[in-house]
Amino acid sequence: MTDTLNGFATAPRGLTGLLVEELRTLGVEVGREHPAGVHFRGDLAGAYRVCLWSRLASRVLLHLAGFPAEDADDLYAGVRRIDWSRHMAPTGTLAVDFTGQGAGIRHTRFGAQKVKDGIVDRFRERFGGRPSVRRERPDLRVRAHLGGGRAEIYLDLAGEPLHRRGYRTAMVAAPLKENLAAAILLRAGWPAIAGEWGGLFDPLCGSGTLLVEGALMAGDIAPGLLRDHFGFLRWKGHDASAWTALVEKARERRAAGRARIPPIVGTDRDPRAVDAARAAVAAAGLEDIIVVRQAPAEQAGRPREQYSCPTGLVVTNPPYGKRLGEVEQLRGLYQALGRRLVADFSGWKAAVFTANPDLGRAIGLRAARSHRMYNGALECRLLRFELDAANVVDRGPRPPLTAARLLGDRREAHAREAAAGMVANRLRKNRRRLKALLNDATVGVYRLYDADIPEHAVRVDGYRPADGSADWLVVTEYRPPVQVDRDRARAHLCQAVAGVLEATGLPAERVLIHRADFKGDRPVKPCTVTVAEAGGRFELDLADPRGRVLAPERRGLRRRFVEGAAGVSVLQLGAADPGPAVLAARAGATPVHVVAGSEGETGVVERSRDLDGIDPGRLVIETRAAADWLAGGGTERVFDRVLLDLDGLERGTPLLRSLGDALARVAPGGELWIVAGHRRWQAEAVAGQAVEDHSDRLLPEDCRRHPERFGCWRIRS
C-alpha cells in the first residue's frame, strides 16, 4: 500500500521534542506537534517502521475520519457513516477507547459506548450481524477523541502500548516505563558514548529497564522485535508482505549490531530486583552481554573486569521519597552515590533521574545539565554530571538565609514597589495595635503578621534576646498555590521582606527567611539566640524550624502553667514547646518531669534548665515516646498538672487510650491539659470527665488571625 496516510504518534508528557527527531530518522513526514504526541504523514510501511523502531512512542494511531460533533447523537451518527467493513469482519472483535467530552458526554465510558454503538449498528444494518467486544487483543482497537465540536476517529496500530516491549516478565516497585528509560538514555547522550565503546552502569538497576534499553539502543536492535502482538495484525488493511520485509531487515540489523554493544553492568541491593533484572535480560536475549550482580549502590565501584574502557555512562533512577521511602532515609543513599561516582568513575558521565531535586543536590556534584521530564504525572529532573573532582560541590553547612542575602543588590528596588509599601503599612498598623504587648518585657516571642495580605502569604515572628539587643525576626513563607509559578512567588516574598525591613527598621542581617519549598540537602549553620520570656531563658536556633520551640500561639498556655506553680508537681508529655515545664519549674513547681520523643527536644529543655540554674533533681528529663512512656508504666507517681501535646504523639497512636493513660497520672483534684496545633479534636467527655475548651481563652491577641492553629483543652480530675 503506497497511499499517503495521516498518523499520530503519542508519547509521555515532555517527550514530543525527542519524538519529532526520532520520527524524522524513521523516514516519515513530521507535522504539527501536540502535548500528547506528534502528527505525521507517510505510507503504511512508514507507520509500520514507527511501530517497530520507535523507542519513545506510546501508541501509533492511523487517522480514519473526522467530522463535526457537538453531542452524543452527532458522535454516534458520524461513526455510523464510516464504512467499517473495510477494516474488520462482521464476526470480528472490537475495543473502543475514548477521550474528551461534549454536550451530554461527561464520562469516557459513555463516549466509548456511543462509538461502539455506531460501529456495531452499521454492521448490523448491512450484514445482519455485529462484532463482539473484547478488551484484550481485539481484531480492531478504535480510539476516538471529541473536543471543540469535532470528533476524530483513529485505528490503534500498536494495539497495546509500545512501551511493552515484551522482555519485562517480573516487576519491582515503581518501575520505569521502557520508553521513558529510552528517553533518559537519549537525553544523557548514551548513543554517542556507546559509539565510542563506552560502558554503561546502573548501580540501582531495579528490574533492569535502563540496562536492556541501553543494549537495544547500542546494538541497533528494534524495540518492537520482541513483541508478539500489534493492533494491525488482524486489521483488513494490513500489508503482511511489507511488515514481513521490515521485520526481516530488523533481524539482520540485530544480528550485525550485537557485536557493537559495549560492556553493560547493573547492580542492586535487593535480591528480588536482581532476579527481575536477570529475567528481563534473558527475555531480551542479552544474557551474554549484560551483567547483573547483587550489591548496594554505595559499595558498587567500577567493575574493573568489565570496564577497561576510559569512558562511559552511569545512569540510574534511585527512589525519591514518594513511594519507596522517606526523604531523610534516602539522603544518605544519594550522598554515598555521589562519593562513589567521583571515586570510581572519574572521566565518565552520569545521569540521575529523580523527582526530588533536594535529594539530587545531596549527590554533591554540580550538574552540567538538567532536563525536566515526567514519570506519569510526576514532574522529575534528569541531572547530568561530568564526573570530575572539579565538579564536587561543598556540602558543608550553609549560612542561614537572611533578608540581606534574599534581596541582594535589588533591596532598594524591592522597597520602592507598591506591594512592599502595602506590607509595611499593615505591619505598622499591627505594631500600633500590639503596642502594649511589644512593650511588655516579659514577652519573648510574638507575631507581627500572618498572611494579612493574601498575595504576601508569610508569617513574621519576633524573638526578643535576653541580653537586651535588637530583636530578631523570622519570615516564614507559606507554600504558594500551584497556579503561582516560582518566579512570581519569589517576587511576592521579596516584596514582603522589603516591607518588613521598612516597617521595623531592623538590620537586614537580623531578619531570617524560611522558604516554603526549601527542604535542604545540607545543614544550615545555626543562629542561636537566648530568648527571655516570663523570667525564663530559652536557647533557640532561629535558623532551624525545629529549633524555634517557643510558639507564639502557646504563650497563654505557658503563662497559665506559671500561675500557682509553687509546690505543684508537673508532668509534660512532649516537648515541642518546652516552655510550660521550664517556666513552672522556675516558678517553684516540684518535681517537674518532662518526657520528649527526641534528643533535640530534650536538649532544649536541658539547656533552658541550665540557663536558669534549676536543680536537675527538680526538673527531670527523659527521652522516650510519650505513648510508650504512658503504656510502659514510666513511673507510678501522679502529678497535679499533666500536659499532653497531641502533636508529639507518634503517628498511629490511639488517642483515646493515650488520654486515658494520661488521666491516670493526674492526682485527685489535679488537671490534664491537652494542646495541639489545630482544633480538630473535640470531645464532651473522656473517661467520664468533662472536657473544657480553653482554645480561645488562652490564644494570645497577636495570633488570633488564624485561631484554628491552636487548640487547648482541660480535664479536671
N, C-alpha and C positions, 0 to 999 in steps of 0.2 A: 504494500500500500504506500503510495507516494504522495497522497493528498496532504496539504498543509493542515495541521491540527493546532488547536489552541489548548494549551495546558496550563496548569497551575501547580507549582511545587510548594508545599507547605514546609515550614521549618520552625524549630523552637524560637521563642522570643529572643530577639537580639542577634540572630544569625543570618538575616537576609543578605547582609553585605557579603559575607563569605559565600553564601549560596549563589549569588549572582556570578561571582568569579568561577565557581565550580561549574555552573551550567554552561558558561561560555566555553570552558575546556571540553565539555561533552558535546559540543557542536550543535547546540540549539540556540535559537534567536531569543535573547532576553528582552522582555517587555517591561511593563510597569511593576515597580516594587510595591509591596503591601506589608503592613506589620506582621501579617500571618504567613507571608511567603512571597513568591515571585511568579509573575505570568511569563510564559514562554511560548514560542511557536516553533514548529518543526514537523517532520514526518513521524510516522508511527515508530520507526526504528530509533529516532531520536528520543522519543518518550521512553522506549524500552531501555535505552542506554542510561537515562536518568534513574530508572528503577533499579538497574543492575549495578551502576557505578557510583551513584550519589552517596557520599558519606555523611551528608548533612541533612538531606530532606527527610521529612516525616512521612509524607504521602505525595503521590503524583496523581493529579486529577485531570481527566480529559473532559473538556467542556462539551456538553451535548446540546444545551439550549438555554436561552434566556428570554424572559417575557415580563411585561408589566404585571404586577400583582400587589394588590392592596390588602387583601384579606384571605381567609381560608378558602373561600369559594373560587377566587381568582387563581390561587395556587393549585387547587385541585383541577380546575379546568385547563390550565396551561400544561400541567403534567400529562393529563389525559390526551392532549393533542399530539404528543410525541409518539412516533412510531417505534414502540418498544420491541416489536418483533424483529427489528434489525439487530438487537443487542442480546436477546435471550429467547429461549423457547418457552412456550406456554406452560410447560411442565417443569420449568427450572425453579431455582431457589433464589431468594431476593433478600437483601437487607438495605435499610434506608437510615442514613444519618442526617440530622437536620440542625442548622444553626440559624440564629436571627429571630426576628419577630415581626408581626404585622397586626392589623386590626383583627381582634378575636384570637390571635395566636400569641400566647404568653408562655407557653411551655414547649420545649423542643420535642417532647414525646408526641404532643398533639400535632405539631408541624410535620413530624415524620409520618404520623398516621395518615394525614391528608395526602402526602406524596405517595405513600404506599397504596392508598385507595385509588388514586388516579391511575397508577400503573396497572393494578390488577383489574380495575373496571375496564380499561382499554383492552386487555387480553380477553376478559370475559365477553365483551361486546363482539369482538372479531372472531374468537376461536371457541367460545363456549366453555373455556376452562381458564384457570388462572394459576400463576406461580404461587408457591408456598414461601413463607417467611422462615429464614434460618439465619441466626445472628453470626454463627461461626462458619467462616469459609463458604459463603453462598456463591452461586454462579455469577451473580451480579451484585456489586455493592454500589449504591447510589448515594451521592451526597448532595444535599440541597441547601441553599442559603437564601434567606429572604430579608431584605432591608432596603430602605429608601424607595419603597414602592416597586421593587423589581426582584424577581426570582431568578437564580442561576442554578442550573442542574448539571451535575458532573458525574462521570463514571470514575470510581476509585480504582485506578490501575494497580496500585500496590496491594489493595485488599486488606492487608494488615500493616500497621506502622512499620516503616522501613528501618527504624532503629532495632527492630527484632531481627538481628542477623541470622540467628539460628544456632549460635555457639554457646550462649549462656544457659546452662542447664541447672545451675544451682544459684541461689540468691543469698546475699548478705544484707544487713541493714543499710538503708539509704544508698542504694547503688546508683551510679551514673548511667544515664541512657547512653547507648552506643554512639548516637550522632552528636551528643554533647561532648563525649570523650574525644571524638574525632575533631570537633571544633577547637577544643582545648589544645590538642596537639598541633593543629594548623596554626593557631594564634602563637603558640610557643616556638614556631619555626622548626618543627621536627622534620619535615621533608628535606630541608636543606642540610640539617645536621646528619640525617641518615645517609644522604648522598655523599657525605664526607667520611662514611663509616664511623660515625659517632654512636656511642652506646645510648641505651635508654634504660632508666632505672626508676622504679616506683617503690619507695620504702613503706608505703601504706597501701598496698595494691588491692585490698578488698577482694572482689570477685574477679579481678584481673582485666577489667574492661579496657583500661588505658594501655595495658601491655598488648592485648590482642589487636586493638585498633592501630597501635603503633606498628605492629608487624604487618598488618594488611596494607597500611599506607606505604611502608618502606619496601614491601615486596611486590607492589603493583598488583595487588590482589583485589578483585572486585568484591565489595562487601556483600553483594547480593548472591554470590555463588553458593553460599551455604543454605540459603532459603529453599524450602520445598514447596512454597506456595506464593503465587502472585494473583492479584484480583483479575487480571486479564486472561488467565489460562483457560477459563471456560466461557469467556466472552465471545460472541459470534463474530466480532470484528477482529479477533486475534489472528496475527500473521505468524504461524508457527515456524515457517522457514526463516523469517527474519530474526525471530527470537533465538532459534537454534544456532544460527550463524554467530550472533553476538555472544552466546554462552560459550561456544567452542573457541572463539577468539580470546575470551576472558580466561579460559582454562589454559590456553597456550601462554598467555602473559603471566599467569600464576606460576606455571612450571619454570619459566625463564626468570621470574623475579625472585623466587625463594632464595636463590644464591646471593642476592643483594641485600638480604635482611641482616643488619648488624647485630651485635650482642644485645639481648633484651633480658632484664632480670627484674623480678619483683619479690618483695618480702612483706610479711605481715605477722603481727604478734599472735593473732587469733588462728588456731589450727583449723577452725571451720572455714575461715576465709581462704586459707591456703588450699584446702581441699576444693573449694568452689572455684578458685582461680585455676588450679590444675585441671579441673574438669572442663572449664571453658577453653583452655589452651588445647587440650586433647580434642575437643569437639571441633575446633578450628583447624585441626591437623598440623599444629605448630609445636608439638611437644618436643621435637628435636631441635627447636630454635629458642624457645622461651624457657627460662629457668625460674621457678618459683620456690622460695625457701621460707621457713618459719623463723622470724627474728624480729625483735622490737625495733621500731624506727630509730630510736636513739642509739642503737648499737649497730645499725646496718651501715657499716662503712663500705667503700667501693670494693666490690668483689674483684680482686686483682686477677683471678684466673679468667674471668670473662672480659674484664675491661683493661686490655692493654692499650686501648686507643686513648689519645690525649684529649679528646673532646667528647661531648655527649650532652644528654639532657636528663636531668632529674625532674620528673613530673609526678605530682601527687594530688590527691583530693582528701585531705585529712578531715576528720569530724570537726564541726564548727559550733558545737554547743546548742544546736536547735533540737535535734532528736537523740543524739548519741551521747550526750554528756553535758555537764555544766561547764561554763566558760572557764572558771577558775581551775577546774580539774584539768582542762586541756592546755592551759597556758604553758605548763612545764613541758608538754609534748612539743609544742611549737618552738619553744626556746631550745630544747635539745636538738630538734631537727635542724634549726639554723646553725648550731655549732657543728653538727656533723657535716653539713653541706660544705662549709668553708674548709673544715679539716681534711675531708676525704675526696672532695670533688672540685678542687681548685682548677680553674681553667674551663670548667664546664658551664652550662647554663642550667637554670632551674625555673620551674613554673609551678606555683602553688595555687590551687583553686579553692577559695573559701568564701563563705557568706558572712564571715565576721572579720572586718578589716582590723579590728582591735587585735585579734589573735594573729592576723597576718603581720602586723607590726611587731608582735612578740618574737618573730623569727630573727629579728635583729639585723636584717640586711636592707640596704637601700634598694628599692625596686627600680629597675630600668624602665619598665612599662607596666601599666595597669589597665586591664580591659574589663569593662562592665559586661557581664554575661548573666544569664538566668538559668537556674536549675528549677524548672517548673515556674512557679510564681515567685520564687525566692531570688532576690537580687544578690548576685555574687560578684567577686572580683577574681580575675586571673592575674596574679602577681608574677612578673617575670624578673629574674635576677641574673646578673653576671657574677659568678662565684669567684670573687677575688677579695682578698683581705682588705683592700681599699674601700670596699662597699659595706664593711661591717659598721653598724651604727652603734654609737654609745648608748647603752640602755641603763645607765646609772640613773639615780633619782633626778627627776626634772623639777625645776623651780615651780612653785605654785603660780597659777595664772592670776595675775593682778590686773587692775584696770589699766595700769601703765602699759603692760605688755599687750593687752587686748586692743586698746585704742591706737597704740604706737604713734606714728607721726601724724595721724589724722585726728588726734584728740580734739584740737580746736575746731576742725571741720564738723565733727560729730556734735560738738557742743552748740554750734550755730544752727543745727537742724531744728525745725519747729517741733518735731516729736520729742526731742530731748528737753525742750522747754516745757512741754506738757507734763513730762515725768517730773521735772524739777518742781513745777508748781504744785503738783499733787503731793510730793514729798514735803514741801514747805507747809502745806495745809495740814498734813498728818503730824508734823512736828509741833505745830501750834496746838493741835487738838490733844497731843500727848505730852504737853509741856510739863505737867506735874510728874508724870511717870519718868520722863527723861531727867528731871532734876532730883529724883529720888536716888540717893547714893546707895541704897540697899538693893537696887535693881541692877543685875549684872548682864542680863540678856533681854533684848527687846526686839520688837518687829516694827519696821518703819513703813513697809509697803508690801502688798501681797496681790500682785496682778490687778491693781486698782484700775488700770487701763488695759483692756483685754489684748490689744496688739503688743503690749510690752509685758508679757507674762513672765515676770520674775518675782522672786521673793527677796526682800532686803532685811537681813537680821543684823543687829548691832551687838557688839561684845565690849564690855567696859573693863579694861585692865585694872588689876588690883593696885598697881603702882601709880595710878593716877594719870598715866599718859593718855594720849588721844585714843578715842575708840577705834575699834576695827569693825569693818562692815564686810559681810559675806553676801554676794549677789548670786542667788541660785536660779538658774534658768529652768522654766518648766518646758517639757517636751512640746514642740510646736505641732499643730495638726499636720497630717500627711500631705495636705494640699499646699503647704507652705514650704518652698524649697529652702535649702541650706543657706544660700546667699541672703535671701530675704530674712530668714530667722537670725542670721548673724548681724544684719543691719539693725534689726529691732533690738537685739541685745546691746549693741554698741550705743544706740541712742539712749537706751535705759541707763546704761552705766554712765554715760556723759551727763545725764540728768541727775544721777545720784551725786556725782562729784560737784556739780554746780550747786545743788541744794544744801549739801553738808559742808563743803569747803575742806573736806579731808584730803590729805595727800593721796595720790593715785596708788602709791605702794601699800597703803593700808586698806585698800578695797580689794578683796579676793573674789574671784569668779569661779563658779562651778557650772560647767556646761552640761546641758541635758543629755547630749549624745556622746559625752566623753566617758569611756569606761577605763581607759588607761592600760597600756601594755607595759608600763614601767612605773615604779613607785614615784610618788611626789614627795619632795623634801618637806618635812613637817614645818608648820608655822605654829609654834607653841606659845600660847598666851595664858597667863594665870588670871582668871576672872573672879571677882569678888561678888557674892550675892548673899544677902541676908546674914552677913557676918562670916559666911564660909568661903573658902577659896577652892577653886577647881582649875586644874591644869587641862586646857583644851587644845586640840590640834585643829586649827581652823582650816587647814588645807585638806583635811580628810573628813568627808561627811559623817563617818562613823566616830570621829573624834570630837565632833561638836555636840557633846552629850547633853548640854543643858538646853532643852527645848523651850522656847518662849511660851508655847501653849500650856506647859506644865508648871509654870511659875506659881500659879494659885495653889496647886496641889502641894508643891514644895513648902510653901508658907503654911499650909494647913498642917503639915506634919511637924512644924516647929511649935505650933500652939500647944501649950500644956504638955510639952515633951519631957519635962524633968521627971525622972524616976519611972518613965514609961518604957516598957520593953517593945522593941520594933523588929519585925521580920519583913525584909524586902525581897521578893522573888522576881528576879530580872533586874538588871542594872543598866539598861539602855540610857536611862537618866538616873545618875546616882544621887541626885540632889536630896530627895526625901530622907534617905537613910543617913547621909552625911550631916545634913543640917539638923536632923533630930538628935543625932549623937552629940553634935556641938552644943545643942540646947539642953543637954543633960539626960537624954534617954539612955537607959542601960538595962540589959545589954541590947545591942543592935546587931542583927545577923543578916548578912547580905548573901544571897545565892545568885550567881550570874553564870550564864551559859558559855562565856568565852573569856579567855585570859585578857583580851583587850578591855572588856568591861570591868573585870576585877582590878586591872591595873589602874584604871582611872579612879576607882574607889580607894585603892591603896595610896595613890599619890595625894588625893584630897585629904585622906586621914592623916598622912604625914605632914602635909602643909599646915593643918590646923592643930597638930600635936595631940591628936586623940589617941588614947591608950588602945593598942591592938586588942587587949583583952576585953575592952568595952565595945569595940566595933570589929566583929568577926566577919571575915570574908571567905567564901567558899566557891570554887569554880566547879559548877555542876549544872546540868539542865534542871530548870525549876520543877518540871513534871517528874523527872526521875528522883529528885530530892524528896518531893512530896510522897511519891509512891513507894520509895525505898525506906521511908521512916525518918531519914535525916536525923533529927533529934526529937525526942518526945516532948520537949518543952513547948509550952503555949505562950503566946505573945499578946500584949494589949492591942497593938496595931499591926495588922498584916497588910502589905501592899502586893498585889498580884498584877504584873504587867502582861496583858494579853499578847502584846506584840512580841514578847520574849519567849512565848511558848513554842516548842518545836512543832513544825508542821505535822498535822495529823493527830496531835494530842487531843483526846476527848475533853472538851471544855468543861462540861458539867462535872465530870469526875475530878478535874483539877480544882474547880471551885469548891466541891465538897471536901477534897483533901485540904485545901487552904482554910476553909471554915473550921476544920477540925483542929487547926493550930491557933485559933482565936480563943483567948481566955474569956471566961464569963464576964460579961459587961464590956468586952472589947469590941473591936470593929475590923471588918475586912474591907479594904479599899481596892477597887478594880479600876485599872486605867488602860486606855487603848488609843491608838492614833486614828480612831474612827468612832462612829456612833451606831454601827450596825448591830451590835449586841444589845438586846433588850430583854429583860425578864422581870416579872412581877414578884417572883419569889424563887429562892434557891434553898433547897433542903429545909423548906418550911419557914425561911427567914425572908422578911420583906426587903426588897431592893430599892434603895433611894437613888434617884438620878441627880448627880451634882454637876453634870457637864456644864450647864450654863452658869451656875453659881461660881464655879472655880475657873472658868475660862477668862484669861486676862483681857482687858479692854483692847489692847493692841493686836489681838489675834481673833477678833470677832468677825472679821470679813469672811472667814471660812470656818464656821463653828463645827462643821461636820468632821473636821480633822482631829477633834479632841473629844473623848468620851471618858466619863469618870462616874463611878457608882460606889455606894457604900451599903454594907450589910452589917447591922448591929447584932452582936451575939446575944 
